Amino acid sequence: MNPKILVLNITKDINKLFLINFAALMMFLTVVFVIGVYDKKEFVLLTSSAAIGSLTLNLLVAKIVRRKMEKIIHNSFEKIENQLYFDELTSVYNRATGMNRLMEEMARARRHLKPLSVAMVDIDNFKSINDNYGHLAGDRVLNYVALQIKSLLRIDDVVSRYGGEEFLIILPETDEIKAFMALERVRENIAKRPVKIGNEKLFITVSIGIAEIENNDTLQEAINRADMALLQAKRTGKNKIEIASKYINEGIKLS
């Protein structure tokens, strides 16, 4: 349910409660008048003052409660949304969201006859970073790489954590050559800017595989071609980019 609708429903319930309280107050005052505690003039003055005071208090309380509830519900929905769509550690999209976005972009590219490229980015020697510096250092490196990727790509490009130390990048309206140029800037920038781990500066590199989506590609075929290009980059020295061959789906390996 939309947070605003939920808040509105809660506010209505609060208002009903206040109306019941107000009615009870009026009944009490009526009983007081009937038994003759006050004369008519005093009763009218008392009733008017009570009604105005009760109404003012009710409106003030309703306003305060509504603001607090709206804030609580908004924060709750925001937290749930983050858990559903974003990776908790790196704050980029999680794998499921990345895959869904890729399906959307593939459909859009086919519909508008626009190029689309996908890339797999893997942090080189990540296991040794964890082994030598600890998992907190590994988390710091993951955050650093995610931040560098996001800051150097366009706002329309999609960055998601694919798993472990791998990131899935989606570049709409981008062929493999332009994708290579964009991601080469990312690779170079990561390689030349060290991550500070305690008193030590740790230089990080990444390997990248790029695949331009073919019209007949399935989602998994597109991912596999980018992943095969990534493996080729890892096998041939790391800290480099490889572009996938369109023949991988036919069983011919990258050379």
C-alpha positions in Angstrom: 0.0 0.0 0.0 1.1 3.5 -0.7 2.5 5.2 2.5 0.3 8.3 2.0 -2.9 6.1 1.7 -1.8 4.2 4.8 -1.3 7.4 6.7 -4.6 8.7 5.5 -6.4 5.6 6.8 -4.7 5.8 10.2 -5.6 9.5 10.4 -9.2 8.7 9.7 -9.2 6.1 12.5 -7.6 8.7 14.9 -10.3 11.3 14.0 -13.0 8.8 14.7 -11.6 8.2 18.1 -11.5 11.9 18.8 -15.1 12.3 17.7 -16.1 9.5 20.1 -14.2 11.3 22.9 -15.8 14.6 22.0 -19.3 13.0 22.0 -18.6 11.5 25.4 -17.6 15.0 26.7 -20.8 16.5 25.4 -22.9 13.8 27.1 -21.1 14.4 30.4 -21.7 18.1 30.2 -25.4 17.5 29.4 -25.7 15.3 32.5 -24.1 18.0 34.5 -26.6 20.5 33.2 -29.6 18.2 33.8 -28.7 17.6 37.5 -28.5 21.3 37.9 -24.9 21.8 38.9 -24.7 24.9 36.8 -27.4 27.4 35.5 -28.1 27.7 31.8 -25.7 30.6 31.2 -22.8 28.9 33.0 -23.5 25.7 31.2 -23.4 27.4 27.7 -20.1 29.0 28.5 -18.7 25.8 29.9 -19.9 23.8 26.9 -18.5 26.3 24.4 -15.1 26.4 26.2 -14.9 22.6 26.4 -15.9 22.1 22.8 -13.3 24.6 21.5 -10.6 23.3 23.8 -11.4 19.7 22.9 -11.4 20.4 19.1 -8.2 22.4 19.3 -6.5 19.6 21.3 -7.8 16.9 18.9 -6.6 18.8 15.8 -3.1 19.4 17.4 -2.7 15.8 18.5 -4.0 14.5 15.1 -1.4 16.7 13.3 1.5 15.5 15.5 0.5 11.9 15.2 0.0 12.1 11.4 3.5 13.6 11.0 5.1 11.0 13.2 3.3 8.1 11.5 4.1 9.5 8.0 7.8 9.6 8.9 7.8 6.1 10.4 6.0 4.6 7.5 8.1 6.4 4.9 11.3 5.2 6.6 9.9 1.7 6.8 9.0 1.6 3.1 12.3 3.1 2.2 14.2 0.4 4.2 12.1 -2.4 2.7 12.7 -1.0 -0.8 16.5 -0.9 -0.2 16.4 -4.5 1.0 14.5 -5.6 -2.1 16.4 -3.8 -4.8 19.9 -2.8 -3.5 23.0 -4.7 -2.3 23.4 -3.9 1.4 27.2 -3.7 1.3 27.9 -1.7 -1.9 24.5 0.2 -2.3 24.4 -0.6 -6.0 21.5 -2.8 -7.3 21.5 -6.4 -6.2 21.7 -9.3 -8.6 18.0 -9.8 -9.1 17.3 -6.2 -9.8 20.3 -6.1 -12.2 18.9 -9.0 -14.1 15.4 -7.5 -14.3 16.9 -4.2 -15.5 18.8 -6.1 -18.2 15.6 -7.8 -19.4 14.0 -4.4 -19.6 16.9 -2.8 -21.5 17.1 -5.7 -23.9 13.4 -5.3 -24.7 13.8 -1.6 -25.1 16.8 -1.9 -27.4 14.9 -4.3 -29.7 11.9 -2.1 -29.7 13.8 1.0 -30.7 16.6 -0.7 -32.7 19.3 0.7 -30.4 22.6 -0.9 -29.4 23.0 -2.3 -25.9 26.1 -3.6 -24.2 26.6 -5.6 -21.0 29.8 -6.0 -19.1 31.1 -8.2 -16.2 33.6 -6.6 -13.9 35.7 -8.7 -11.6 38.2 -7.5 -8.9 41.5 -9.1 -9.5 43.1 -11.3 -6.8 40.2 -10.6 -4.4 40.7 -13.7 -2.4 44.3 -12.8 -1.5 43.0 -9.4 -0.3 40.7 -11.1 2.1 43.3 -13.6 3.1 46.1 -11.0 3.7 44.1 -8.0 5.0 40.9 -9.5 6.4 37.2 -9.4 5.2 36.7 -5.9 6.4 39.4 -4.7 4.0 37.7 -6.8 1.3 34.4 -5.0 2.1 36.2 -1.7 1.8 37.6 -2.7 -1.6 34.1 -3.8 -2.8 32.7 -0.4 -1.8 35.5 1.4 -3.4 35.1 -0.4 -6.7 31.3 0.1 -6.7 31.7 3.8 -6.0 34.3 4.2 -8.8 32.1 2.4 -11.4 29.0 4.5 -10.5 30.9 7.8 -10.4 32.5 7.3 -13.8 29.6 6.0 -15.8 26.4 7.8 -17.0 23.4 8.2 -14.8 21.4 5.9 -17.3 24.0 3.1 -17.0 23.0 0.3 -14.6 25.4 -1.0 -12.0 24.6 -4.1 -9.9 26.5 -6.5 -7.7 26.3 -9.9 -9.5 27.9 -11.9 -6.8 31.1 -12.0 -4.7 33.5 -9.6 -6.3 31.7 -9.4 -9.6 29.6 -6.5 -10.9 27.2 -6.5 -13.8 27.1 -3.3 -15.9 24.4 -2.4 -18.4 25.1 0.3 -20.9 22.0 1.4 -22.9 22.3 2.8 -26.4 26.0 1.8 -26.4 27.8 -0.4 -28.8 30.9 -2.5 -27.8 33.4 0.1 -28.9 31.8 2.9 -26.9 31.4 0.5 -24.0 35.1 -0.3 -24.2 36.0 3.4 -24.1 33.7 4.0 -21.1 34.9 1.0 -19.1 38.5 1.6 -20.0 38.3 4.9 -18.1 36.8 3.0 -15.1 39.6 0.4 -15.3 42.4 3.0 -15.5 40.9 5.1 -12.7 40.6 2.1 -10.3 44.2 1.0 -11.1 45.8 4.3 -10.4 43.9 5.2 -7.2 44.9 3.1 -4.2 42.6 2.1 -1.4 43.8 3.0 2.1 43.8 0.0 4.4 45.1 1.1 7.8 48.4 2.8 7.2 48.9 1.0 3.9 47.9 2.0 0.4 46.5 -1.0 -1.6 46.4 -0.8 -5.4 43.4 -2.6 -6.9 42.9 -3.7 -10.5 39.8 -5.1 -12.3 39.3 -7.3 -15.3 36.3 -6.6 -17.6 34.4 -8.6 -20.2 32.1 -6.8 -22.6 29.4 -8.2 -24.9 27.2 -6.2 -27.3 23.7 -7.7 -27.2 22.7 -9.4 -30.4 19.0 -9.3 -31.5 18.5 -13.0 -30.9 20.4 -13.1 -27.6 18.5 -14.5 -24.6 19.3 -13.0 -21.2 21.5 -15.9 -20.2 23.3 -15.9 -23.6 24.2 -12.2 -23.1 25.5 -12.8 -19.6 27.5 -15.8 -20.7 29.2 -14.0 -23.6 30.2 -11.2 -21.2 31.4 -13.7 -18.7 33.4 -15.6 -21.3 35.1 -12.3 -22.3 35.9 -11.7 -18.6 37.5 -15.1 -18.3 39.6 -14.3 -21.3 40.8 -11.1 -19.6 41.6 -13.0 -16.5 43.5 -15.7 -18.4 45.6 -13.3 -20.4 47.0 -11.2 -17.6 44.2 -9.4 -15.7 43.7 -5.7 -15.4 42.4 -5.5 -18.9 39.2 -5.6 -21.0 38.1 -8.2 -23.5 35.2 -7.9 -26.0 33.2 -11.1 -26.5 33.0 -12.8 -29.8 29.5 -13.2 -31.2 30.4 -16.8 -31.9 30.6 -17.9 -28.3 27.0 -19.1 -28.3 28.0 -21.5 -31.1 30.6 -23.1 -28.9 33.7 -21.3 -30.2 35.9 -20.1 -27.4 37.6 -16.8 -27.2 41.2 -16.9 -28.3 
